[in-house]
């Protein structure tokens, strides 16, 4: 982790999910002394009581499918709250570009689940699946009145598919251990924000061991990384070295997503 680059925490979730009260708890209890937190809040998000606890807050705008935002000067930790009424995949795709251009570094992606909303509308499961696919931490919030069986089944749905993210409960707007939640360790299914770790590396001439061994149990045979002047007829396919396209980012002919998700705005009170 670069000390010069501010850590960017992306906060996913539906509008009205109590994201800001949880974020205030994380800022108050999860940052080291001397850290300076800033919050980027969508202009589409209505004011909330917990806003006063957030400190330095700047509004950002979703304009023509792009993020119009300025990174707060001097911030060491920036909490980017996505617009909870707009497609989260579209926003994440643009955030990947914006974070790099702004000179930030991804900390973690968090999804805050409104359990009441998700239980009431089973059709929203694919929407939450998309959010959790990109997330390191899932915080189960607004659990009042929600059946324990639903909570158990919801978590099992993802754990049975070996999602690596952590699930934590929120109680009265607080998490058990803010430090654990904010630990900048990747636990997400998606590699969208990991691609840049390999960008720009010159691996020409570097030898990698293969699993091929001769009959006598000899050492693994080394293969060299491909260089810029690699012959066009080389038996290895260049596509083998390209990063895999995230399934939620793939598009059909015509521009529509391969994996479409529900319009969250249709399930929210106006």
N, C-alpha and C positions, 0 to 999 in steps of 0.2 A: 504494500500500500504506500502510495506517495504521500509524504507529509505536506507537500505543497498543494495538492488537489483536495478540494472539499469533497466529503463523502455525500453522495446523493441517495436518499432513501425514498423509494417510490411507494406511495400509499394508495392501494387499490380498494375498491368497494363501492357499493351503491350510495347515492345521495341519501342522507338521513340515517346512515348506519352508525353514527357516533364516532366517526373516525378522528375528529379533532380532539375530543376529550381523551381518547386513548393516546393520541399523539402528544398531548400536553403532559400526560403521565410519563411517557417515554423521555421527553425532553427534560422534565424535572428530575427523573430518577435514573436515567440511563447514560448521561454524558459526564465525562471527566471534568474536573475543575479547569477552567481556562478555555473550555470549548465554547464556541459561539454558534448557536442554532439559529436558523432562519427557515421560514415556511413559505412555500410557493403555493398559493391557493387559487383555484380557477375562479374566474369572474362569474361562472355559472353556478357556483355554490353560494347558497344563502347564508347570511350571518348566523352565528351560533353563540350560545352563552360562553362556551369554552374558549372563544377566540381571544379573550383577554389574557389567557394563560400562555398563549403561543409565542408572545414576544414579537420579534421582528417578522412581520408578515407582508408579503408582496403578492399582488394579484397577477395571474398570467391569463392569457387568452388563447382559445382554440380558434384559429383564423384560417379558413379555407383549407382545412385538413393539416395545418401546421401549428407548431407550438410557438407562440410569441411570448417569450419570457426572458428576463434578465437575472443572471445569477447574482444574489446579494453579495456585495463586496465585503470581504473580511470574514465571511461565514466559514466555519470548519465542518458543519453538518447541515445539510439542506434537506428538508422534508417536502417532497413534491407530491401534493395531493391531487390526484387525477380528477377530472370532471366525472362525477358519479352518475351522470345521465347520458354520457357519450360512450361509444364502443371503446372498451379498455384496450383491445388489441391494436386498434388504430393509434391510440395515444402511446402505447408502449413502442410501437414501431418508430414513431417520430421521436420519442424520448431517447432511444438509442443514438440517434443522430445528434439530438440537441445536447445531450450530456457530453459527448465528445467535442462538439463545437464550443461549448461553454467552458471547457477545461475542467470538468468535474470527473469524478470516479464513482462508479456504482457501489453503494454500501450494501443495501439489501432491498428486495421487493417484498412488501407486506400486503396481504389481503385481509381486510377486516370484514368478517361475515356478519350480516344482520340475520341472526338465526330465525327471528320472527318472520322476516320477509321470505327467507329461503324455505321455511317450513310451510308457509301459507301458499307459496307458488312453486310447485314442484317443477314447472316448466323452466325455472331459472337455474336448474342444476347445470346445464351446459354453459351458462354464463359464468357461474362460479368455477366450473372446471377450467375454463379458459384463464381466469384470473389466477387460479392456484397452480396451473401449469407453469406460469412465469414467476411464482412466488417462492421465497425462502421460508417465510413464516406465515401461518394462518392463525388469526386471532378471532375466536368465537365470541361474539358480542351480542347484546340484546337477547339474552337467553331466557328472560322472564316469561313464564307461561309456555315454554317450549318443552315438549315431552323428552324425557331422558333417552328414550329409544330412538327418537329422531336424531338426537345429538350423536349417539353411538353409531347409528347407521351412516350418518353423513361422514364421520371420520373414517369409518371402515371402508366406505366406498373408495377413498383415496389410498388408504394404507394397503388395501388388498391389491391395488395396482402398483404398489411399491413407489409411491410418490416420496421423494426424499425430504420434502419440507416438514417443518415442525408445526404441530398444532398446539395452541395454548388457549386457555380459557381467560376471558375478561370478566372481572367482577367489580361492579360499581365503578366502571370506567378505568380500572387499574389492572395491570398485568402482574404476575407473581415476581418476575425478575426482568426488569427493563434492560439490564446489561446483556442478558442472554439474547433477547430479541434484537438488539442493535449490533451484536457481534457481526462484523462484516465478513462472514463466511458463507460462501455460496452453497445453498441446499435446494436449488430450484431444478425443475425438470428441463426447462428451456435453457439453451446456450446463447440466446440472443445477445446478452450483455457480456459474454465470455469471448466472443470472436476476436475482439481487439487485442486480447492477450497474445495472439499469434500474428497480428498484422505487423508487417514491416520487418519481421525476423528474417535474416539471411541465413538459410540453412544449407547453402551450397557447400558441398564437401564434408558435411557432417555425416558420420556413419552411424547407422542404426542396426542393431542386431535383429535378425529374423529368427523365427522358430524352426527353420529348416535345418536339420542336422543330417550328417551322413550316417551310413549303417554302422560305423564304428563308434558312434556316440561322440563325434567331434564337436567342436565349438560352433556356435551359431554363426551363420554366414552374414557378414556385414553388407548393407546396401547403402549407397550414398544418396543423400538428398539431391533432388533435381535442381539444376542450376538454370540461369536465365538463357543459356545457349543450348539447352537440351534439344536434341534432334526431334523433328516433328513426327518421325516414324517410330519413336521409342515405344516399346511394348506397353509401358505404363500409361494409363489414361490420366490426362491432366485433371479431369473431373474428380478423380479420387482424392485430390488434395484440396478441393474446394469445400468450405464449411457447409454442413447440411442445412437446408432451408427448414426453418421451423414450420411444423405442420399448420400452425395457426396463421402463418404469414404467407403461405402459398396461395396463389390466385389462379382462377380458371381463365380461359380465353374470354375476354370481355371485361376482366378486372374484378369480378366478385371473388370473395374468399372461398377456398376449398372447404374450410370448416367455418360455417356461419354460426353465430350465436344470437340469442334473443336480444331484442331491443329493450334494454333495461328501463328506459323511460316509460314504456307502456305499463309497467308494473308499479310505478311510483305515483304517489299522490301529487297532484299539481300544486 
